[in-house]
Amino acid sequence: MSENTPSILLDTNIWLDYYIANRKAHHEALALIGYIEDDNLNLLYAATSIKDVFYLVNQEAKHMAREAQGALTESDALACREIAWGCIRNMEELAAAVPVGEPQVWLASHF
């Protein structure tokens, strides 16, 4: 990550839109992240987003499996968890985590 290059912090919802294809803003999230990568900008995510993206991608994958098959098998559940881990690994490849603590909360509350 270059210090002189502008950085863009994406919130959890954009990451969810990026990874979950049936979300309303999926195509916009794909375009946004593609634009950020094409322009070699620094892409960031809040460290707290990891747990939410993992949980919600895993839940959505399970929901889709239940809809498609009527029930969720143990192997389906394991596959859904691997999909969620894959999204997390991809986030870590595309972007850098930034800490969220009291100073960041204070600053955000004043904007």
JOCORKA-V796243 format. One record per residue. RES is the residue in one letter. SS is DSSP state (@ for helix, = for strand, . for the rest). PHI is phi in degrees with one decimal (NA if undefined). OMEGA is omega in whole degrees, -180 to 180 (* if undefined). Layout:
# JOCORKA-V796243
RES/SS/PHI/OMEGA
RES/SS/PHI/OMEGA
This chain:
# JOCORKA-V796243
M/./NA/-178
S/./-88.2/-178
E/./-71.4/-178
N/./-88.8/-180
T/./-88.1/177
P/./-58.6/179
S/=/-113.6/179
I/=/-125.7/179
L/=/-97.6/178
L/=/-96.9/179
D/./-81.3/-175
T/@/-57.3/-178
N/@/-62.2/178
I/@/-68.5/177
W/@/-63.0/178
L/@/-64.1/176
D/@/-60.1/-179
Y/@/-65.7/-173
Y/@/-91.0/-177
I/./-108.3/-171
A/./-64.5/-178
N/./-90.9/175
R/./-77.9/-173
K/./-55.2/-175
A/./-100.1/-178
H/@/-56.9/-177
H/@/-66.4/177
E/@/-66.5/179
A/@/-66.2/176
L/@/-59.6/-179
A/@/-64.8/-179
L/@/-61.9/-179
I/@/-67.4/175
G/@/-61.7/178
Y/@/-61.9/-180
I/@/-61.5/179
E/@/-66.6/-179
D/@/-60.6/-180
D/./-89.6/179
N/./54.0/175
L/./-82.8/177
N/=/-78.1/-180
L/=/-102.4/-176
L/=/-128.6/171
Y/=/-140.7/176
A/=/-70.0/-179
A/./-55.3/-180
T/./-71.5/-180
S/@/-69.0/-176
I/@/-54.6/-176
K/@/-65.4/-179
D/@/-70.0/179
V/@/-63.5/179
F/@/-57.9/-176
Y/@/-62.2/-174
L/@/-73.5/175
V/@/-65.7/178
N/@/-59.6/-180
Q/@/-63.9/-180
E/@/-66.0/178
A/@/-63.5/177
K/@/-64.6/179
H/@/-59.8/180
M/@/-65.1/178
A/@/-65.9/178
R/@/-62.7/179
E/@/-62.8/-177
A/@/-73.8/-172
Q/@/-116.7/-179
G/./87.4/179
A/./-153.5/-180
L/./-111.8/177
T/./-84.1/178
E/@/-62.9/179
S/@/-68.2/174
D/@/-63.6/180
A/@/-62.0/177
L/@/-64.9/178
A/@/-64.5/179
C/@/-62.8/178
R/@/-64.8/178
E/@/-65.7/175
I/@/-60.2/-180
A/@/-62.5/178
W/@/-62.9/178
G/@/-61.6/177
C/@/-64.6/179
I/@/-64.2/178
R/@/-61.3/179
N/@/-65.6/176
M/@/-56.9/-179
E/@/-65.7/177
E/@/-76.8/-176
L/@/-80.7/-168
A/./-140.6/177
A/=/-113.0/178
A/=/-77.6/173
V/=/-120.0/-178
P/./-71.2/175
V/./-125.9/180
G/./-140.7/-178
E/@/-54.2/-180
P/@/-61.4/-180
Q/@/-70.8/178
V/@/-63.7/179
W/@/-59.9/-179
L/@/-62.9/180
A/@/-63.5/-179
S/@/-68.8/180
H/./-93.2/174
F/./-100.5/*
